[in-house]
Amino acid sequence: MISQASQAPHSEIAWQNGQLLPRKELGVSPGDAGFVLGATVTEQLRTIRGELFLPDAHAERLAGSLAAIGIEPGQSLNEIFAAAATVASHNHALLTATTTPAAADLGLVIFVTPGDLASQHEGRAGRPSTTIHTFPLATKLWAAAYTTGVSLRCVSVEQVPASCWPVAAKVRSRLHYFLAEREAAALEPGARPLLAYADGRISETSTANLAIVCGTTIITPPTTDALGGTSLGFLRQLTEQAGFSWQARSLRRDELLQADEILLTSTPWCLQAAVHLDGIAIGEGTPGPCYRQLLQAWSDAVGLDIVGQAQGELA
């Protein structure tokens, strides 16, 4: 793998089905079930100073998603994540060739599809296909949110029930996210949608796991209500080190409105605070002390000023 990458030292690379290739040559058949049906298992990672963040946790979740959906890739998880590390290292070196390695980082996507549909390939079904690619994190998009917080809006679009597909599987079938984001934006420009089930249980936003702060207790939806987040797991480590207790139980809108703070976690931007829900202030309506403490702890733990990177202060 490394020797192949060195053949194109000045070009962005990707990886597909066991082979490194120039990023511009990456392609997926329009007859692939992942494209036709959205039948795709996926993981998105980020780098910290060019190194993949929480790769073991992402590998564990990918393995669970593949098992839940019933897709067996042609490569082992060890091979896939070794390739991911190679692609990330190579492309990050290109990204930061003229600046400090801490100034910018990458998002890295792994996706696995069932392969070509027999109905679109003369009756011949394809083999599962695995792809890895990267992109520069658009940190400027969320730079202001670290200090001002974000708004959430409840929407009419419901979370997909477990009877459709397992909540523990991270998949690309996300039309409900798209519709929820459009509805939230129509209600309040810039707001993010809060997804719930038909019975009112809160699940997640379209881009993040959530947790609420009640005194010294952090409460988050259980894995029966929301996809288990790798960044949420990292937050749990930080909160327990800081002396907070942790609970996982079903939450409803009224409990979010009564919370001291609402925390959001997501791979690209790590940690943010939701300061309004349906136009109602959470706490003082600004990012609270628990959020500020944990965001600093996150930066300290990974050796990167997360806010400074997004605000362009590390160039």
C-alpha positions in Angstrom: 0.0 0.0 0.0 2.7 2.5 1.0 4.7 1.8 -2.2 1.6 2.4 -4.3 0.9 5.7 -2.5 4.5 6.9 -3.1 4.0 6.5 -6.9 1.7 9.6 -6.7 3.3 11.8 -4.0 1.7 15.0 -5.2 -1.8 13.6 -5.8 -4.7 12.9 -3.4 -5.4 9.2 -3.1 -8.3 7.0 -2.2 -8.7 3.2 -1.7 -11.2 0.8 -3.2 -11.5 -2.9 -2.9 -7.9 -3.5 -1.8 -6.3 -1.0 -4.1 -4.9 2.5 -3.7 -5.7 4.8 -6.6 -5.7 8.5 -7.4 -8.8 10.2 -5.9 -9.9 11.4 -9.3 -10.2 7.8 -10.5 -12.6 6.8 -7.7 -16.0 5.6 -8.9 -19.1 3.6 -8.0 -21.2 1.8 -10.5 -24.6 3.5 -11.0 -26.0 0.0 -10.8 -24.6 -0.7 -7.3 -27.2 -1.3 -4.6 -25.5 1.4 -2.5 -26.4 3.9 -5.2 -29.7 2.5 -6.4 -31.2 1.6 -3.0 -29.0 3.6 -0.5 -28.0 0.2 0.9 -24.7 1.4 2.3 -23.0 0.9 5.6 -20.6 3.7 6.5 -18.3 5.3 9.0 -16.9 8.8 9.1 -13.7 9.6 11.0 -11.7 12.7 11.3 -8.0 13.3 11.8 -6.3 15.2 14.6 -3.0 16.6 13.4 -3.3 14.1 10.6 -3.8 11.0 12.8 -7.1 9.2 12.7 -9.1 9.9 15.9 -10.7 6.9 17.7 -10.1 4.4 14.9 -10.7 1.4 17.2 -14.1 2.7 18.2 -15.1 3.4 14.6 -13.9 -0.1 13.6 -16.0 -1.7 16.3 -19.1 0.2 15.2 -18.5 -0.6 11.5 -18.2 -4.3 12.4 -21.5 -4.1 14.2 -23.2 -2.2 11.3 -22.0 -4.7 8.8 -23.2 -7.6 10.9 -26.6 -6.0 11.5 -27.2 -5.4 7.8 -25.6 -8.6 6.6 -22.8 -7.4 4.4 -19.5 -9.2 4.3 -16.7 -7.0 2.8 -14.0 -8.7 0.8 -11.3 -7.3 3.2 -10.8 -7.6 6.9 -11.4 -4.7 9.3 -7.6 -4.6 9.9 -6.9 -4.2 6.2 -9.6 -1.6 5.8 -8.4 0.6 8.7 -4.7 0.1 7.8 -5.7 1.5 4.4 -7.6 4.3 6.0 -4.5 5.3 8.0 -2.4 5.3 4.8 -4.9 7.4 2.9 -5.3 9.9 5.8 -1.5 10.3 6.3 -0.8 10.8 2.6 -3.7 13.3 2.0 -3.1 15.2 5.2 0.6 15.7 4.2 -0.7 17.3 0.9 -3.3 19.4 2.7 -0.8 20.9 5.1 2.3 21.0 2.9 2.6 24.8 3.3 1.3 25.2 6.8 1.4 23.7 10.3 -0.1 20.2 10.6 -2.4 21.5 13.2 -4.0 24.1 11.0 -6.2 21.7 9.0 -7.5 18.2 9.2 -9.5 15.7 7.2 -12.7 13.9 7.3 -12.4 10.3 6.2 -15.3 8.2 4.9 -15.4 4.4 4.7 -18.5 3.0 3.0 -19.4 -0.6 2.1 -22.1 -1.5 -0.4 -23.6 -4.9 -1.4 -22.2 -4.4 -4.9 -23.9 -4.4 -8.3 -27.6 -5.3 -8.4 -28.3 -8.4 -10.6 -31.3 -6.7 -12.1 -29.1 -4.0 -13.6 -26.2 -6.3 -14.7 -27.9 -9.0 -16.8 -28.7 -11.1 -13.8 -25.2 -11.1 -12.4 -25.0 -9.8 -8.8 -21.7 -8.1 -7.8 -19.6 -8.6 -4.8 -19.6 -6.1 -1.8 -17.5 -3.0 -2.5 -15.5 -1.0 0.0 -14.3 2.5 -0.5 -12.2 5.0 1.5 -11.8 8.7 0.6 -11.1 11.9 2.4 -12.0 15.6 2.3 -10.7 18.7 4.1 -12.9 19.5 7.1 -14.9 22.6 6.5 -14.1 23.9 10.0 -15.1 27.5 9.1 -18.7 26.4 8.8 -18.9 25.8 12.6 -16.3 28.2 13.9 -18.9 30.6 15.4 -21.0 27.8 16.9 -18.3 27.0 19.5 -18.9 30.4 21.1 -22.5 31.3 20.3 -24.1 27.8 20.4 -26.6 26.4 18.1 -30.4 26.2 17.9 -32.5 23.0 17.6 -36.0 22.7 16.2 -38.5 19.8 16.6 -39.8 18.7 13.3 -42.6 16.6 11.9 -40.2 14.2 10.3 -39.8 11.2 12.6 -36.8 9.0 13.3 -36.9 5.7 11.4 -38.2 2.9 13.7 -36.1 -0.1 14.5 -38.7 -2.2 12.5 -37.2 -0.6 9.3 -33.5 -1.1 10.1 -31.5 -1.5 13.3 -30.8 1.7 15.1 -27.3 0.4 15.9 -26.4 0.3 12.2 -24.8 3.4 10.7 -26.2 3.6 7.1 -26.5 6.0 4.2 -30.3 5.7 3.9 -30.9 9.3 5.2 -33.7 10.9 3.2 -35.4 11.6 6.5 -32.3 13.7 7.6 -32.5 15.7 4.4 -36.2 16.4 4.9 -35.8 17.2 8.6 -33.0 19.7 7.9 -35.1 21.4 5.3 -38.0 21.7 7.7 -35.8 23.0 10.5 -34.2 25.6 8.3 -37.7 26.8 7.2 -38.7 27.2 10.8 -35.5 29.0 11.8 -32.6 29.6 9.5 -29.5 27.8 10.7 -31.4 25.6 13.2 -30.7 21.9 13.3 -33.5 19.3 13.4 -34.2 17.3 16.5 -35.5 13.9 15.6 -37.9 11.9 17.7 -39.9 8.7 17.4 -43.7 8.6 17.0 -44.1 8.1 20.8 -42.1 11.2 21.6 -38.7 9.6 22.5 -35.9 11.9 21.5 -33.3 10.2 19.3 -30.6 12.6 17.8 -30.2 15.5 15.5 -29.4 14.9 11.8 -25.7 15.4 12.5 -25.1 14.7 16.2 -25.7 12.7 19.3 -27.0 14.7 22.2 -26.8 14.7 26.0 -28.3 16.9 28.6 -26.7 18.3 31.8 -28.7 18.2 35.0 -26.6 19.4 37.8 -23.6 16.9 38.0 -25.4 14.3 35.9 -25.1 13.8 32.1 -28.1 12.0 30.5 -28.2 10.7 27.0 -30.6 8.5 25.0 -29.8 4.8 25.2 -28.6 2.8 22.2 -32.2 1.6 21.7 -33.1 5.2 20.9 -30.1 6.5 19.0 -27.0 5.3 17.2 -24.2 4.9 19.6 -21.7 7.8 18.9 -18.0 7.3 19.0 -17.6 11.0 20.0 -20.3 10.6 22.6 -18.3 7.7 24.1 -15.2 10.0 24.2 -17.3 12.6 25.9 -18.4 10.1 28.5 -14.8 9.5 29.4 -14.2 13.2 29.8 -17.3 13.7 32.0 -16.4 10.9 34.3 -12.9 12.2 34.7 -14.4 15.6 35.6 -16.6 14.1 38.3 -19.9 13.9 36.4 -22.1 10.9 36.6 -23.6 9.4 33.4 -27.0 8.0 32.7 -28.6 6.5 29.6 -32.3 6.6 29.4 -35.1 7.8 27.1 -35.6 11.5 27.0 -38.5 13.7 25.9 -38.8 17.4 24.7 -39.9 18.7 28.1 -36.7 17.3 29.8 -34.5 19.0 27.2 -36.2 22.3 27.9 -35.7 21.9 31.7 -32.0 20.9 31.3 -29.2 23.1 32.6 -27.3 22.5 29.3 -27.6 20.5 26.1 -24.4 19.0 24.6 -24.0 17.8 21.0 -21.3 15.5 19.8 -20.2 14.7 16.3 -17.1 13.4 14.6 -16.2 16.5 12.5 -16.6 19.2 15.2 -16.4 17.2 18.4 -18.5 19.1 20.9 -21.0 22.0 20.7 -23.8 23.4 22.8 -27.4 23.7 21.9 -28.7 26.9 23.5 -32.2 27.2 22.1 -34.9 24.6 21.4 -38.0 25.7 19.4 -37.0 29.3 20.2 -36.9 28.7 24.0 -33.6 29.4 25.8 -31.8 26.4 27.4 -30.3 27.7 30.7 -29.1 31.2 30.1 -29.4 30.8 26.3 -25.6 30.8 25.9 -23.0 27.9 26.0 -22.8 27.0 29.7 -19.9 26.2 32.1 -20.1 22.4 31.7 -19.8 22.8 27.9 -16.9 25.2 28.2 -15.1 22.9 30.7 -15.6 19.8 28.6 -14.6 21.5 25.3 -11.3 22.6 27.0 -10.8 19.1 28.3 -11.4 17.7 24.8 -8.8 20.0 23.3 -6.3 19.1 26.1 -6.9 15.4 25.7 -6.2 15.4 21.9 -3.5 18.0 21.9 -5.3 20.3 19.6 -7.0 23.7 20.1 -10.3 22.6 18.4 -11.8 26.1 18.5 -8.6 27.8 17.4 -8.3 25.4 14.4 -11.9 26.3 13.3 -11.3 30.0 13.8 -8.1 29.9 11.7 -5.8 30.7 14.6 -3.4 27.9 14.1 -2.1 28.7 10.6 
